[in-house]
């Protein structure tokens, strides 16, 4: 602003000088009783234009060579990270260049909640996996550790980890009934803001195939805690009155016929 005032003063002085020169020349022509020629007017106009050009050049040069006064700085947006800028300071204690550290903008609570809400449907879909509903879970669930381009971190709480573990697998062997109700809580965290999303899950026990039921029964039998201190274990000979025979390789495996009656418990394995 000081440069502008200087330019105005100089321009006024030059214009005053040109006006005085113009008046002087006019009087000179009158004293000689000669006609006031148009060339004098052209000269005056050219002088004024020249003075204006000189003033404009001076003003631009002054602004280019001197620092621009600043009253505010822009804070980096969320995700841009902190930045460092150099500014010139003029004060009684120090005049010169200093570096200023500007931290990126922080989220307000409302902004964080809006971001969490934006990913709610995507999170629901990720958790369900191949299941169609939280009230009819028969397939493994999926628990992501993060979501979104903002990299929102997610931690999990499962009320019955013996039914659904933290990898999302359903432990049907531990189910005491055909259905199990449990609660899963997802805690979303973005910077210093957190939000909890609660899911109420109903796990439905799907019927095992004959192979799965037989395998589960055998594994439980040979890994019973009372047998873990023994070097040699005996294989079970029956499962629900179904006779079991084991062979060490396929070459010695005899022909087997399966007689289906109603359920897995009605399967009969017999030799011929």
C-alpha positions, 0 to 999 in steps of 0.5 A: 500500500505504501508503494501505491501512495508513493506512485500517486505522489510521484505521478501527481508531481510529474503531472503538475510539472507537465501542466506548468510546462504547458501553461508556460508554453501557452503564454510564450505563444501569446506574448509572441502573438502567434497562433497556439498550434495543435502540436502543443496539445499533442506534446502534452498528451504524449508527456502525460502518457509517458508519465503514466507509463513510468509510474506504472512500471515503477509500481509493478517493479516495487511490488515485484521486489518487495514482499507481499503482506500476508495475514493468513495461511491455508492449513493442509486438507485431511490426508495431505499431511503436515507441511513446512513453509518459509515466510519473511517476518519483520518485528522489533526482535527479529527480521528475516526468514523463519520456517513455520510448521503447519499441521493438517486439518483435523476432523470434527466429530460430525465429519468423522461420523459422516465418514463412518456412516458412508462405509456402513453398508460396505462393512455390513456386506463384507462381514456377511460374506456368502450369508444372506442375513445376520439372522441366518448365518450358516457360512463363515463371516469376514472381519476386515481390519480396515475399510475405506480410502481413509484407512479406518481401522477396525477392532472386533469383539465377539460375545461367543468366540467359541461359536464364531472365532475371530477368523470368522469360522463357525465352530458347529461342534461347540453349538449346544442347540440348532441355533446360537445367538451372539453379539459382534461389535465393530469399533471403527477408529479414524484419528482420535474419533471412534464409533461402535457398530453392534451386530446381533447374529443368529447362527444356524447349525447346518446338517453335517454330511456323513463324512463330516459327522464320522470325522468329527466323532473319530477325532473327538474320540481319539483326542479325549483329554483322558487319552492324551497321556497315552502313547497308543490309542485305540480307534472307536469300533462303533458310532451310535451302534454303527460298526466301524472298521479301519484299514491302513491303505486302499489296497486292503480296503474291502467293499462297503455298502451304505444302507440309507434309512433316515439320517446319518445315524441310520447309516450302516457300514458293513463288510461283504 
